[in-house]
């Protein structure tokens, strides 16, 4: 997700992309650091998903929850996209 930008999504759509799956992890940078994952701002994820919808690209989100550092609140924040 962090490598996606508007130019790349538009190019992939022009090449025939009609569906894309995203992995969505914790919105908490400390949790991700503890499990050696890279933080991706949820604002970036939201904008990429909304762009896909605008272009007619179907989206599927795979939510990663259950890290030892997760709380009920952090899990709720994870699936608050978009």
Beta strands, then each sheet from edge to edge (+ up, - down):
strand 1: 19-24
strand 2: 58-63
sheet 1: 1+ 2+
end
